[in-house]
Amino acid sequence: MFEFIIWGGAAVSLAGLAGLVWCILRVMKARKAGLSDDELREAVQSVLPWNLASLFLSVIGLMMVILGISLG
């Protein structure tokens, strides 16, 4: 029964990881574009909420996996 929590948590964690990879690629693209310091700072600041949300999603997914293992 708790396998659903484990697999659901793994899926949520992978979604968060995909979001983190997207954030990294977006900042790398902005760095390679040769933007000025202010433009680069603006690009990084626009990615920051997505980065934190992805990190939170990964943590919640890992918590679900640990909870499923502990209860199962």
mmJSON file of the N, C-alpha and C atoms, coordinates in Angstrom:
{"data_MODEL":{"atom_site":{
"group_PDB":["ATOM","ATOM","ATOM","ATOM","ATOM","ATOM","ATOM","ATOM","ATOM","ATOM","ATOM","ATOM","ATOM","ATOM","ATOM","ATOM","ATOM","ATOM","ATOM","ATOM","ATOM","ATOM","ATOM","ATOM","ATOM","ATOM","ATOM","ATOM","ATOM","ATOM","ATOM","ATOM","ATOM","ATOM","ATOM","ATOM","ATOM","ATOM","ATOM","ATOM","ATOM","ATOM","ATOM","ATOM","ATOM","ATOM","ATOM","ATOM","ATOM","ATOM","ATOM","ATOM","ATOM","ATOM","ATOM","ATOM","ATOM","ATOM","ATOM","ATOM","ATOM","ATOM","ATOM","ATOM","ATOM","ATOM","ATOM","ATOM","ATOM","ATOM","ATOM","ATOM","ATOM","ATOM","ATOM","ATOM","ATOM","ATOM","ATOM","ATOM","ATOM","ATOM","ATOM","ATOM","ATOM","ATOM","ATOM","ATOM","ATOM","ATOM","ATOM","ATOM","ATOM","ATOM","ATOM","ATOM","ATOM","ATOM","ATOM","ATOM","ATOM","ATOM","ATOM","ATOM","ATOM","ATOM","ATOM","ATOM","ATOM","ATOM","ATOM","ATOM","ATOM","ATOM","ATOM","ATOM","ATOM","ATOM","ATOM","ATOM","ATOM","ATOM","ATOM","ATOM","ATOM","ATOM","ATOM","ATOM","ATOM","ATOM","ATOM","ATOM","ATOM","ATOM","ATOM","ATOM","ATOM","ATOM","ATOM","ATOM","ATOM","ATOM","ATOM","ATOM","ATOM","ATOM","ATOM","ATOM","ATOM","ATOM","ATOM","ATOM","ATOM","ATOM","ATOM","ATOM","ATOM","ATOM","ATOM","ATOM","ATOM","ATOM","ATOM","ATOM","ATOM","ATOM","ATOM","ATOM","ATOM","ATOM","ATOM","ATOM","ATOM","ATOM","ATOM","ATOM","ATOM","ATOM","ATOM","ATOM","ATOM","ATOM","ATOM","ATOM","ATOM","ATOM","ATOM","ATOM","ATOM","ATOM","ATOM","ATOM","ATOM","ATOM","ATOM","ATOM","ATOM","ATOM","ATOM","ATOM","ATOM","ATOM","ATOM","ATOM","ATOM","ATOM","ATOM","ATOM","ATOM","ATOM","ATOM","ATOM","ATOM","ATOM","ATOM","ATOM"],
"id":[1,2,3,4,5,6,7,8,9,10,11,12,13,14,15,16,17,18,19,20,21,22,23,24,25,26,27,28,29,30,31,32,33,34,35,36,37,38,39,40,41,42,43,44,45,46,47,48,49,50,51,52,53,54,55,56,57,58,59,60,61,62,63,64,65,66,67,68,69,70,71,72,73,74,75,76,77,78,79,80,81,82,83,84,85,86,87,88,89,90,91,92,93,94,95,96,97,98,99,100,101,102,103,104,105,106,107,108,109,110,111,112,113,114,115,116,117,118,119,120,121,122,123,124,125,126,127,128,129,130,131,132,133,134,135,136,137,138,139,140,141,142,143,144,145,146,147,148,149,150,151,152,153,154,155,156,157,158,159,160,161,162,163,164,165,166,167,168,169,170,171,172,173,174,175,176,177,178,179,180,181,182,183,184,185,186,187,188,189,190,191,192,193,194,195,196,197,198,199,200,201,202,203,204,205,206,207,208,209,210,211,212,213,214,215,216],
"type_symbol":["N","C","C","N","C","C","N","C","C","N","C","C","N","C","C","N","C","C","N","C","C","N","C","C","N","C","C","N","C","C","N","C","C","N","C","C","N","C","C","N","C","C","N","C","C","N","C","C","N","C","C","N","C","C","N","C","C","N","C","C","N","C","C","N","C","C","N","C","C","N","C","C","N","C","C","N","C","C","N","C","C","N","C","C","N","C","C","N","C","C","N","C","C","N","C","C","N","C","C","N","C","C","N","C","C","N","C","C","N","C","C","N","C","C","N","C","C","N","C","C","N","C","C","N","C","C","N","C","C","N","C","C","N","C","C","N","C","C","N","C","C","N","C","C","N","C","C","N","C","C","N","C","C","N","C","C","N","C","C","N","C","C","N","C","C","N","C","C","N","C","C","N","C","C","N","C","C","N","C","C","N","C","C","N","C","C","N","C","C","N","C","C","N","C","C","N","C","C","N","C","C","N","C","C","N","C","C","N","C","C","N","C","C","N","C","C"],
"label_atom_id":["N","CA","C","N","CA","C","N","CA","C","N","CA","C","N","CA","C","N","CA","C","N","CA","C","N","CA","C","N","CA","C","N","CA","C","N","CA","C","N","CA","C","N","CA","C","N","CA","C","N","CA","C","N","CA","C","N","CA","C","N","CA","C","N","CA","C","N","CA","C","N","CA","C","N","CA","C","N","CA","C","N","CA","C","N","CA","C","N","CA","C","N","CA","C","N","CA","C","N","CA","C","N","CA","C","N","CA","C","N","CA","C","N","CA","C","N","CA","C","N","CA","C","N","CA","C","N","CA","C","N","CA","C","N","CA","C","N","CA","C","N","CA","C","N","CA","C","N","CA","C","N","CA","C","N","CA","C","N","CA","C","N","CA","C","N","CA","C","N","CA","C","N","CA","C","N","CA","C","N","CA","C","N","CA","C","N","CA","C","N","CA","C","N","CA","C","N","CA","C","N","CA","C","N","CA","C","N","CA","C","N","CA","C","N","CA","C","N","CA","C","N","CA","C","N","CA","C","N","CA","C","N","CA","C","N","CA","C","N","CA","C","N","CA","C","N","CA","C","N","CA","C"],
"label_alt_id":[null,null,null,null,null,null,null,null,null,null,null,null,null,null,null,null,null,null,null,null,null,null,null,null,null,null,null,null,null,null,null,null,null,null,null,null,null,null,null,null,null,null,null,null,null,null,null,null,null,null,null,null,null,null,null,null,null,null,null,null,null,null,null,null,null,null,null,null,null,null,null,null,null,null,null,null,null,null,null,null,null,null,null,null,null,null,null,null,null,null,null,null,null,null,null,null,null,null,null,null,null,null,null,null,null,null,null,null,null,null,null,null,null,null,null,null,null,null,null,null,null,null,null,null,null,null,null,null,null,null,null,null,null,null,null,null,null,null,null,null,null,null,null,null,null,null,null,null,null,null,null,null,null,null,null,null,null,null,null,null,null,null,null,null,null,null,null,null,null,null,null,null,null,null,null,null,null,null,null,null,null,null,null,null,null,null,null,null,null,null,null,null,null,null,null,null,null,null,null,null,null,null,null,null,null,null,null,null,null,null,null,null,null,null,null,null],
"label_comp_id":["MET","MET","MET","PHE","PHE","PHE","GLU","GLU","GLU","PHE","PHE","PHE","ILE","ILE","ILE","ILE","ILE","ILE","TRP","TRP","TRP","GLY","GLY","GLY","GLY","GLY","GLY","ALA","ALA","ALA","ALA","ALA","ALA","VAL","VAL","VAL","SER","SER","SER","LEU","LEU","LEU","ALA","ALA","ALA","GLY","GLY","GLY","LEU","LEU","LEU","ALA","ALA","ALA","GLY","GLY","GLY","LEU","LEU","LEU","VAL","VAL","VAL","TRP","TRP","TRP","CYS","CYS","CYS","ILE","ILE","ILE","LEU","LEU","LEU","ARG","ARG","ARG","VAL","VAL","VAL","MET","MET","MET","LYS","LYS","LYS","ALA","ALA","ALA","ARG","ARG","ARG","LYS","LYS","LYS","ALA","ALA","ALA","GLY","GLY","GLY","LEU","LEU","LEU","SER","SER","SER","ASP","ASP","ASP","ASP","ASP","ASP","GLU","GLU","GLU","LEU","LEU","LEU","ARG","ARG","ARG","GLU","GLU","GLU","ALA","ALA","ALA","VAL","VAL","VAL","GLN","GLN","GLN","SER","SER","SER","VAL","VAL","VAL","LEU","LEU","LEU","PRO","PRO","PRO","TRP","TRP","TRP","ASN","ASN","ASN","LEU","LEU","LEU","ALA","ALA","ALA","SER","SER","SER","LEU","LEU","LEU","PHE","PHE","PHE","LEU","LEU","LEU","SER","SER","SER","VAL","VAL","VAL","ILE","ILE","ILE","GLY","GLY","GLY","LEU","LEU","LEU","MET","MET","MET","MET","MET","MET","VAL","VAL","VAL","ILE","ILE","ILE","LEU","LEU","LEU","GLY","GLY","GLY","ILE","ILE","ILE","SER","SER","SER","LEU","LEU","LEU","GLY","GLY","GLY"],
"label_asym_id":["A","A","A","A","A","A","A","A","A","A","A","A","A","A","A","A","A","A","A","A","A","A","A","A","A","A","A","A","A","A","A","A","A","A","A","A","A","A","A","A","A","A","A","A","A","A","A","A","A","A","A","A","A","A","A","A","A","A","A","A","A","A","A","A","A","A","A","A","A","A","A","A","A","A","A","A","A","A","A","A","A","A","A","A","A","A","A","A","A","A","A","A","A","A","A","A","A","A","A","A","A","A","A","A","A","A","A","A","A","A","A","A","A","A","A","A","A","A","A","A","A","A","A","A","A","A","A","A","A","A","A","A","A","A","A","A","A","A","A","A","A","A","A","A","A","A","A","A","A","A","A","A","A","A","A","A","A","A","A","A","A","A","A","A","A","A","A","A","A","A","A","A","A","A","A","A","A","A","A","A","A","A","A","A","A","A","A","A","A","A","A","A","A","A","A","A","A","A","A","A","A","A","A","A","A","A","A","A","A","A","A","A","A","A","A","A"],
"label_entity_id":["1","1","1","1","1","1","1","1","1","1","1","1","1","1","1","1","1","1","1","1","1","1","1","1","1","1","1","1","1","1","1","1","1","1","1","1","1","1","1","1","1","1","1","1","1","1","1","1","1","1","1","1","1","1","1","1","1","1","1","1","1","1","1","1","1","1","1","1","1","1","1","1","1","1","1","1","1","1","1","1","1","1","1","1","1","1","1","1","1","1","1","1","1","1","1","1","1","1","1","1","1","1","1","1","1","1","1","1","1","1","1","1","1","1","1","1","1","1","1","1","1","1","1","1","1","1","1","1","1","1","1","1","1","1","1","1","1","1","1","1","1","1","1","1","1","1","1","1","1","1","1","1","1","1","1","1","1","1","1","1","1","1","1","1","1","1","1","1","1","1","1","1","1","1","1","1","1","1","1","1","1","1","1","1","1","1","1","1","1","1","1","1","1","1","1","1","1","1","1","1","1","1","1","1","1","1","1","1","1","1","1","1","1","1","1","1"],
"label_seq_id":[1,1,1,2,2,2,3,3,3,4,4,4,5,5,5,6,6,6,7,7,7,8,8,8,9,9,9,10,10,10,11,11,11,12,12,12,13,13,13,14,14,14,15,15,15,16,16,16,17,17,17,18,18,18,19,19,19,20,20,20,21,21,21,22,22,22,23,23,23,24,24,24,25,25,25,26,26,26,27,27,27,28,28,28,29,29,29,30,30,30,31,31,31,32,32,32,33,33,33,34,34,34,35,35,35,36,36,36,37,37,37,38,38,38,39,39,39,40,40,40,41,41,41,42,42,42,43,43,43,44,44,44,45,45,45,46,46,46,47,47,47,48,48,48,49,49,49,50,50,50,51,51,51,52,52,52,53,53,53,54,54,54,55,55,55,56,56,56,57,57,57,58,58,58,59,59,59,60,60,60,61,61,61,62,62,62,63,63,63,64,64,64,65,65,65,66,66,66,67,67,67,68,68,68,69,69,69,70,70,70,71,71,71,72,72,72],
"pdbx_PDB_ins_code":[null,null,null,null,null,null,null,null,null,null,null,null,null,null,null,null,null,null,null,null,null,null,null,null,null,null,null,null,null,null,null,null,null,null,null,null,null,null,null,null,null,null,null,null,null,null,null,null,null,null,null,null,null,null,null,null,null,null,null,null,null,null,null,null,null,null,null,null,null,null,null,null,null,null,null,null,null,null,null,null,null,null,null,null,null,null,null,null,null,null,null,null,null,null,null,null,null,null,null,null,null,null,null,null,null,null,null,null,null,null,null,null,null,null,null,null,null,null,null,null,null,null,null,null,null,null,null,null,null,null,null,null,null,null,null,null,null,null,null,null,null,null,null,null,null,null,null,null,null,null,null,null,null,null,null,null,null,null,null,null,null,null,null,null,null,null,null,null,null,null,null,null,null,null,null,null,null,null,null,null,null,null,null,null,null,null,null,null,null,null,null,null,null,null,null,null,null,null,null,null,null,null,null,null,null,null,null,null,null,null,null,null,null,null,null,null],
"Cartn_x":[0.821,0.0,0.87,1.98,2.817,3.75,3.688,4.5,4.071,2.785,2.314,2.992,3.189,3.868,5.327,5.954,7.366,7.517,6.716,6.836,6.356,5.335,4.887,5.953,6.596,7.68,8.856,9.152,10.241,9.908,8.66,8.247,8.316,7.863,7.916,9.37,10.214,11.628,12.294,11.953,12.509,12.007,10.758,10.243,11.021,11.321,12.133,13.534,14.109,15.443,15.437,14.392,14.279,14.187,13.471,13.392,14.739,15.514,16.852,17.764,17.684,18.489,18.076,16.776,16.282,16.839,16.843,17.386,18.869,19.61,21.045,21.27,20.526,20.696,20.31,19.278,18.843,19.896,20.497,21.531,22.788,23.137,24.294,24.082,22.865,22.552,22.685,22.232,22.339,23.803,24.621,26.047,26.763,26.407,27.068,26.6,25.48,24.954,25.757,26.655,27.487,26.72,25.827,25.028,25.862,25.392,26.052,25.744,26.422,26.237,24.793,24.196,22.814,21.84,22.051,21.168,21.341,22.572,22.822,22.208,22.326,21.726,20.205,19.609,18.162,17.754,18.553,18.254,18.34,19.362,19.516,18.387,18.011,16.92,15.588,15.408,14.154,14.09,15.246,15.295,15.229,15.605,15.701,14.413,13.223,12.012,11.773,12.06,11.913,12.911,14.112,15.145,14.723,14.24,13.805,12.598,11.667,10.501,10.909,11.848,12.329,13.043,13.826,14.513,13.503,12.482,11.427,10.702,10.421,9.737,10.59,11.873,12.769,12.791,12.831,12.855,11.555,10.427,9.136,9.072,9.555,9.571,10.42,11.585,12.443,11.811,11.106,10.39,9.304,8.623,7.592,8.2,9.347,10.018,10.409,10.996,11.401,10.184,9.108,7.881,7.314,7.289,6.786,7.622,8.939,9.819,9.616,9.489,9.324,7.998,6.946,5.63,5.447,6.176,6.021,6.897],
"Cartn_y":[-1.193,0.0,1.264,1.227,2.416,2.567,1.611,1.738,2.944,3.299,4.476,5.74,5.809,6.974,7.002,5.839,5.771,6.183,5.585,5.902,7.317,7.765,9.147,10.135,9.833,10.689,10.701,9.544,9.485,10.335,10.29,11.095,12.588,12.959,14.366,14.833,13.989,14.329,14.477,13.612,13.726,14.981,15.364,16.605,17.802,17.775,18.836,18.865,17.694,17.612,18.163,17.858,18.4,19.925,20.455,21.904,22.52,21.853,22.351,22.35,21.301,21.236,22.352,22.607,23.684,25.032,25.258,26.51,26.659,25.586,25.627,25.949,25.287,25.53,26.95,27.475,28.835,29.866,29.687,30.617,30.468,29.234,29.041,29.731,29.656,30.318,31.836,32.366,33.809,34.225,33.394,33.724,33.706,32.753,32.649,33.725,34.387,35.413,36.705,36.8,37.997,39.216,39.026,40.133,40.997,42.213,43.08,42.564,43.135,42.675,42.844,43.973,44.215,43.259,43.02,42.096,40.665,40.284,38.944,38.797,39.819,39.79,39.659,40.361,40.274,38.872,38.275,36.92,35.914,36.059,35.139,35.348,36.588,36.859,36.338,36.298,35.764,34.247,33.588,32.129,31.692,32.568,32.208,31.623,32.191,31.564,30.154,29.94,28.604,27.632,28.131,27.306,26.87,27.803,27.473,26.541,26.766,25.887,24.474,24.358,23.039,22.328,23.062,22.484,22.011,22.818,22.446,21.193,21.118,19.95,18.695,18.815,17.668,17.211,18.155,17.811,17.135,17.658,17.045,15.629,15.435,14.097,13.128,13.578,12.706,12.403,13.373,13.118,12.067,12.138,11.141,9.749,9.65,8.355,7.813,8.655,8.215,7.817,8.581,8.249,6.916,6.698,5.432,4.245,4.426,3.339,3.08,4.148,3.995,3.327,3.684,3.119,1.729,1.444,0.152,-0.836],
"Cartn_z":[0.0,0.0,0.0,0.721,0.814,-0.379,-1.3,-2.511,-3.337,-3.252,-3.98,-3.464,-2.157,-1.588,-2.045,-2.075,-2.486,-3.947,-4.826,-6.251,-6.558,-5.857,-6.033,-5.594,-4.465,-3.995,-4.947,-5.53,-6.509,-7.733,-8.166,-9.32,-8.998,-7.808,-7.398,-7.298,-6.751,-6.62,-7.992,-8.926,-10.282,-10.987,-10.728,-11.304,-10.758,-9.474,-8.889,-9.462,-9.669,-10.265,-11.689,-12.438,-13.795,-13.76,-12.787,-12.632,-12.303,-11.462,-11.13,-12.354,-13.156,-14.381,-15.338,-15.437,-16.296,-15.834,-14.521,-13.98,-14.314,-14.159,-14.459,-15.928,-16.806,-18.24,-18.621,-17.982,-18.303,-17.881,-16.717,-16.266,-17.124,-17.507,-18.385,-19.726,-20.235,-21.503,-21.363,-20.238,-20.013,-19.87,-19.232,-19.078,-20.418,-21.274,-22.579,-23.551,-23.242,-24.138,-24.062,-23.101,-23.001,-22.521,-21.588,-21.07,-20.129,-19.928,-18.949,-17.541,-16.562,-15.183,-14.715,-15.042,-14.614,-15.293,-16.583,-17.303,-16.804,-16.515,-15.983,-14.595,-13.779,-12.445,-12.548,-13.493,-13.692,-14.153,-15.024,-15.496,-14.357,-13.521,-12.388,-11.382,-11.139,-10.205,-10.719,-12.033,-12.569,-12.445,-12.376,-12.251,-10.787,-9.872,-8.46,-7.875,-8.109,-7.55,-8.086,-9.359,-9.939,-9.319,-9.059,-8.454,-7.047,-6.259,-4.901,-4.909,-5.833,-5.927,-6.333,-7.238,-7.658,-6.521,-5.775,-4.618,-3.575,-3.322,-2.38,-2.855,-4.142,-4.697,-4.537,-4.764,-4.575,-3.122,-2.209,-0.782,-0.373,-0.83,-0.502,-1.066,-2.28,-2.873,-2.077,-1.644,-0.841,0.514,1.086,2.339,2.149,1.014,0.73,0.608,-0.041,-0.179,1.192,2.023,3.361,4.189,4.081,4.81,4.344,3.044,2.512,2.95,2.977,3.424,4.915,5.694,7.142,7.497,6.797,7.101,6.513,5.442,4.767,5.366],
"occupancy":[1.0,1.0,1.0,1.0,1.0,1.0,1.0,1.0,1.0,1.0,1.0,1.0,1.0,1.0,1.0,1.0,1.0,1.0,1.0,1.0,1.0,1.0,1.0,1.0,1.0,1.0,1.0,1.0,1.0,1.0,1.0,1.0,1.0,1.0,1.0,1.0,1.0,1.0,1.0,1.0,1.0,1.0,1.0,1.0,1.0,1.0,1.0,1.0,1.0,1.0,1.0,1.0,1.0,1.0,1.0,1.0,1.0,1.0,1.0,1.0,1.0,1.0,1.0,1.0,1.0,1.0,1.0,1.0,1.0,1.0,1.0,1.0,1.0,1.0,1.0,1.0,1.0,1.0,1.0,1.0,1.0,1.0,1.0,1.0,1.0,1.0,1.0,1.0,1.0,1.0,1.0,1.0,1.0,1.0,1.0,1.0,1.0,1.0,1.0,1.0,1.0,1.0,1.0,1.0,1.0,1.0,1.0,1.0,1.0,1.0,1.0,1.0,1.0,1.0,1.0,1.0,1.0,1.0,1.0,1.0,1.0,1.0,1.0,1.0,1.0,1.0,1.0,1.0,1.0,1.0,1.0,1.0,1.0,1.0,1.0,1.0,1.0,1.0,1.0,1.0,1.0,1.0,1.0,1.0,1.0,1.0,1.0,1.0,1.0,1.0,1.0,1.0,1.0,1.0,1.0,1.0,1.0,1.0,1.0,1.0,1.0,1.0,1.0,1.0,1.0,1.0,1.0,1.0,1.0,1.0,1.0,1.0,1.0,1.0,1.0,1.0,1.0,1.0,1.0,1.0,1.0,1.0,1.0,1.0,1.0,1.0,1.0,1.0,1.0,1.0,1.0,1.0,1.0,1.0,1.0,1.0,1.0,1.0,1.0,1.0,1.0,1.0,1.0,1.0,1.0,1.0,1.0,1.0,1.0,1.0,1.0,1.0,1.0,1.0,1.0,1.0],
"B_iso_or_equiv":[0.0,0.0,0.0,0.0,0.0,0.0,0.0,0.0,0.0,0.0,0.0,0.0,0.0,0.0,0.0,0.0,0.0,0.0,0.0,0.0,0.0,0.0,0.0,0.0,0.0,0.0,0.0,0.0,0.0,0.0,0.0,0.0,0.0,0.0,0.0,0.0,0.0,0.0,0.0,0.0,0.0,0.0,0.0,0.0,0.0,0.0,0.0,0.0,0.0,0.0,0.0,0.0,0.0,0.0,0.0,0.0,0.0,0.0,0.0,0.0,0.0,0.0,0.0,0.0,0.0,0.0,0.0,0.0,0.0,0.0,0.0,0.0,0.0,0.0,0.0,0.0,0.0,0.0,0.0,0.0,0.0,0.0,0.0,0.0,0.0,0.0,0.0,0.0,0.0,0.0,0.0,0.0,0.0,0.0,0.0,0.0,0.0,0.0,0.0,0.0,0.0,0.0,0.0,0.0,0.0,0.0,0.0,0.0,0.0,0.0,0.0,0.0,0.0,0.0,0.0,0.0,0.0,0.0,0.0,0.0,0.0,0.0,0.0,0.0,0.0,0.0,0.0,0.0,0.0,0.0,0.0,0.0,0.0,0.0,0.0,0.0,0.0,0.0,0.0,0.0,0.0,0.0,0.0,0.0,0.0,0.0,0.0,0.0,0.0,0.0,0.0,0.0,0.0,0.0,0.0,0.0,0.0,0.0,0.0,0.0,0.0,0.0,0.0,0.0,0.0,0.0,0.0,0.0,0.0,0.0,0.0,0.0,0.0,0.0,0.0,0.0,0.0,0.0,0.0,0.0,0.0,0.0,0.0,0.0,0.0,0.0,0.0,0.0,0.0,0.0,0.0,0.0,0.0,0.0,0.0,0.0,0.0,0.0,0.0,0.0,0.0,0.0,0.0,0.0,0.0,0.0,0.0,0.0,0.0,0.0,0.0,0.0,0.0,0.0,0.0,0.0],
"pdbx_formal_charge":[null,null,null,null,null,null,null,null,null,null,null,null,null,null,null,null,null,null,null,null,null,null,null,null,null,null,null,null,null,null,null,null,null,null,null,null,null,null,null,null,null,null,null,null,null,null,null,null,null,null,null,null,null,null,null,null,null,null,null,null,null,null,null,null,null,null,null,null,null,null,null,null,null,null,null,null,null,null,null,null,null,null,null,null,null,null,null,null,null,null,null,null,null,null,null,null,null,null,null,null,null,null,null,null,null,null,null,null,null,null,null,null,null,null,null,null,null,null,null,null,null,null,null,null,null,null,null,null,null,null,null,null,null,null,null,null,null,null,null,null,null,null,null,null,null,null,null,null,null,null,null,null,null,null,null,null,null,null,null,null,null,null,null,null,null,null,null,null,null,null,null,null,null,null,null,null,null,null,null,null,null,null,null,null,null,null,null,null,null,null,null,null,null,null,null,null,null,null,null,null,null,null,null,null,null,null,null,null,null,null,null,null,null,null,null,null],
"auth_seq_id":[1,1,1,2,2,2,3,3,3,4,4,4,5,5,5,6,6,6,7,7,7,8,8,8,9,9,9,10,10,10,11,11,11,12,12,12,13,13,13,14,14,14,15,15,15,16,16,16,17,17,17,18,18,18,19,19,19,20,20,20,21,21,21,22,22,22,23,23,23,24,24,24,25,25,25,26,26,26,27,27,27,28,28,28,29,29,29,30,30,30,31,31,31,32,32,32,33,33,33,34,34,34,35,35,35,36,36,36,37,37,37,38,38,38,39,39,39,40,40,40,41,41,41,42,42,42,43,43,43,44,44,44,45,45,45,46,46,46,47,47,47,48,48,48,49,49,49,50,50,50,51,51,51,52,52,52,53,53,53,54,54,54,55,55,55,56,56,56,57,57,57,58,58,58,59,59,59,60,60,60,61,61,61,62,62,62,63,63,63,64,64,64,65,65,65,66,66,66,67,67,67,68,68,68,69,69,69,70,70,70,71,71,71,72,72,72],
"auth_comp_id":["MET","MET","MET","PHE","PHE","PHE","GLU","GLU","GLU","PHE","PHE","PHE","ILE","ILE","ILE","ILE","ILE","ILE","TRP","TRP","TRP","GLY","GLY","GLY","GLY","GLY","GLY","ALA","ALA","ALA","ALA","ALA","ALA","VAL","VAL","VAL","SER","SER","SER","LEU","LEU","LEU","ALA","ALA","ALA","GLY","GLY","GLY","LEU","LEU","LEU","ALA","ALA","ALA","GLY","GLY","GLY","LEU","LEU","LEU","VAL","VAL","VAL","TRP","TRP","TRP","CYS","CYS","CYS","ILE","ILE","ILE","LEU","LEU","LEU","ARG","ARG","ARG","VAL","VAL","VAL","MET","MET","MET","LYS","LYS","LYS","ALA","ALA","ALA","ARG","ARG","ARG","LYS","LYS","LYS","ALA","ALA","ALA","GLY","GLY","GLY","LEU","LEU","LEU","SER","SER","SER","ASP","ASP","ASP","ASP","ASP","ASP","GLU","GLU","GLU","LEU","LEU","LEU","ARG","ARG","ARG","GLU","GLU","GLU","ALA","ALA","ALA","VAL","VAL","VAL","GLN","GLN","GLN","SER","SER","SER","VAL","VAL","VAL","LEU","LEU","LEU","PRO","PRO","PRO","TRP","TRP","TRP","ASN","ASN","ASN","LEU","LEU","LEU","ALA","ALA","ALA","SER","SER","SER","LEU","LEU","LEU","PHE","PHE","PHE","LEU","LEU","LEU","SER","SER","SER","VAL","VAL","VAL","ILE","ILE","ILE","GLY","GLY","GLY","LEU","LEU","LEU","MET","MET","MET","MET","MET","MET","VAL","VAL","VAL","ILE","ILE","ILE","LEU","LEU","LEU","GLY","GLY","GLY","ILE","ILE","ILE","SER","SER","SER","LEU","LEU","LEU","GLY","GLY","GLY"],
"auth_asym_id":["A","A","A","A","A","A","A","A","A","A","A","A","A","A","A","A","A","A","A","A","A","A","A","A","A","A","A","A","A","A","A","A","A","A","A","A","A","A","A","A","A","A","A","A","A","A","A","A","A","A","A","A","A","A","A","A","A","A","A","A","A","A","A","A","A","A","A","A","A","A","A","A","A","A","A","A","A","A","A","A","A","A","A","A","A","A","A","A","A","A","A","A","A","A","A","A","A","A","A","A","A","A","A","A","A","A","A","A","A","A","A","A","A","A","A","A","A","A","A","A","A","A","A","A","A","A","A","A","A","A","A","A","A","A","A","A","A","A","A","A","A","A","A","A","A","A","A","A","A","A","A","A","A","A","A","A","A","A","A","A","A","A","A","A","A","A","A","A","A","A","A","A","A","A","A","A","A","A","A","A","A","A","A","A","A","A","A","A","A","A","A","A","A","A","A","A","A","A","A","A","A","A","A","A","A","A","A","A","A","A","A","A","A","A","A","A"],
"auth_atom_id":["N","CA","C","N","CA","C","N","CA","C","N","CA","C","N","CA","C","N","CA","C","N","CA","C","N","CA","C","N","CA","C","N","CA","C","N","CA","C","N","CA","C","N","CA","C","N","CA","C","N","CA","C","N","CA","C","N","CA","C","N","CA","C","N","CA","C","N","CA","C","N","CA","C","N","CA","C","N","CA","C","N","CA","C","N","CA","C","N","CA","C","N","CA","C","N","CA","C","N","CA","C","N","CA","C","N","CA","C","N","CA","C","N","CA","C","N","CA","C","N","CA","C","N","CA","C","N","CA","C","N","CA","C","N","CA","C","N","CA","C","N","CA","C","N","CA","C","N","CA","C","N","CA","C","N","CA","C","N","CA","C","N","CA","C","N","CA","C","N","CA","C","N","CA","C","N","CA","C","N","CA","C","N","CA","C","N","CA","C","N","CA","C","N","CA","C","N","CA","C","N","CA","C","N","CA","C","N","CA","C","N","CA","C","N","CA","C","N","CA","C","N","CA","C","N","CA","C","N","CA","C","N","CA","C","N","CA","C","N","CA","C","N","CA","C","N","CA","C","N","CA","C"],
"pdbx_PDB_model_num":[1,1,1,1,1,1,1,1,1,1,1,1,1,1,1,1,1,1,1,1,1,1,1,1,1,1,1,1,1,1,1,1,1,1,1,1,1,1,1,1,1,1,1,1,1,1,1,1,1,1,1,1,1,1,1,1,1,1,1,1,1,1,1,1,1,1,1,1,1,1,1,1,1,1,1,1,1,1,1,1,1,1,1,1,1,1,1,1,1,1,1,1,1,1,1,1,1,1,1,1,1,1,1,1,1,1,1,1,1,1,1,1,1,1,1,1,1,1,1,1,1,1,1,1,1,1,1,1,1,1,1,1,1,1,1,1,1,1,1,1,1,1,1,1,1,1,1,1,1,1,1,1,1,1,1,1,1,1,1,1,1,1,1,1,1,1,1,1,1,1,1,1,1,1,1,1,1,1,1,1,1,1,1,1,1,1,1,1,1,1,1,1,1,1,1,1,1,1,1,1,1,1,1,1,1,1,1,1,1,1,1,1,1,1,1,1]
}}}
